[in-house]
Amino acid sequence: MAVIDTNVFIYAILEDSEFHREARRILSSLKKWIVPSIVIYELWWFLRFEGFSSDKIELAISSILNSPRSRIIGDNGKFTRRALEFVREVSPKRFNDMIILAVAEEHGSLVSYDIRLRQKAKELNIKILPEVPSQL
């Protein structure tokens, strides 16, 4: 079980991505995906920006929402409050990532290819996957 960052789903979807195979392998190896709701929003906006059709976006998002592996985590303010604490130490531009980090802090593990997010997770002793990304 691990918190999944948006970029992992992006790489799993984009077949020409350098991390495509690895992201798919990691996702398939996990019994449970902890998916902060903000990840769903970020993924929707990314796919929209990249020109994916509404049907393909809906299929991608629905496949995550309907997967028996997925546990979607909403925010009743708890993770937002923690993200506000984190953002004091990093750029306010990283607020979305700090919400994901707050969820990972509670659950103890994170899957991400974001170097800065991985570093912050490491500082908090959060288990990080992939342990050594193939292309970072």
N, C-alpha and C positions, 0 to 999 in steps of 0.2 A: 504494500500500500504506500502510495506517495502522492504528494500534491503535484499536479501537472501544470507547468507553465504554458502559456499560449504558444510559444515558439515550438514546443514539442509537437503539438497538434498541427501547426503549420508545416513543419518539416515532414510529418507523417503524410500529409495531404499532397504536398508538392513533390512529385516524382523526380523532378530534376534537381532537387535540393541535395547538397553534399551530405546532409545528415539523414536523408530519407530512410535508408535501410535501418540505421541505428535507432532512429526515433520509433519506427514501427516495431523493431525488435524489443525495445524497452517497454513500449505500451503493451505488447502482447505478453511480456514476461510478468507483468504486474497483475495480481488478482483483483486489486481495487485501485481506482483512480479517484483521488480527491480533487475535485474540480471547483475552484472558487468561481462564483457566478461571473465575476469580472473577466475571467478567461473566456467565457462564452461570448461576452460583449466584444472583447478585443478581437476574437477570432472572426466574428461577424463583420466588424469594420474592416479588418485586414482583407478578407475575401472580397468584400464589396469594392474596396479600393483597387484590388488587383483585377477587377473586372469579371469576377465569377458571376454566373447567372444566378438569379434568385432561387431557381430550382436546385442548383448545385450547392448553394450556401445552405438552403434549408436541409438538404440531404446530409451535409457535413455536420451541421449543428444537431440535427435529429439523431444522427448515429451516435453522437456523444451522449446526448440526453437520454436516449433509450438503451444504451449499453448497460448490461447487468454489472459491468465493472465500475460504472460511474456512480459517484456520490457527489451530487452538486451541493456546494456549501454556500448558503446565502449569508448575508451580513446584517445582523441586527444592530450594528454600530460597534461591536466588539473589535472586529478586525480593522475597521476604519480608524478607531481610536489608537490602536497599536501602530497602524501605518503612519498616523500623524506624528507619533513619537519617532519612528524611524526616519521620516522625511526631514526631520530637523538635522540629521546627520548626513543626508544625501540631497541631491537636487530635487526640488519640488516636481520636476518633470518625471521623476521616478515613482510618483504616488501609486500608480496602478501596480507596479512591481512590489511596492511595499505592502500592499494589501495581500498579494499572493504570498509574500514572505511571512506576514502575520499568520496566515492560515498554515503555512509550512511549519512555523514555529510551534504551533499547537499540535500538529500531527507528526512532527519529527523527521520528515523527509521531503525532498524536493527533486523533481526532474526538470532540468532547465539547461539550455545552452547559453543563456545570458551570463556573460563573464562577471559583470558587476553584481548581479543578483546572486550568483553562485558564491562570490566572495563574501557578501553580506551574510548569506546562509552559513558559510563556513565559520564566520566570526561568532555565530550563535550556536555552533555545534549541531547544526542540522545536517542530517545525512543527505548527500548530494549524489544524484545519478544523472548522466552516466558518471562513474567515478573518474574516468579519464576519457573525455570525449575524443573521438577519433580525429577530428579536424580542428579543435580549438587551439 
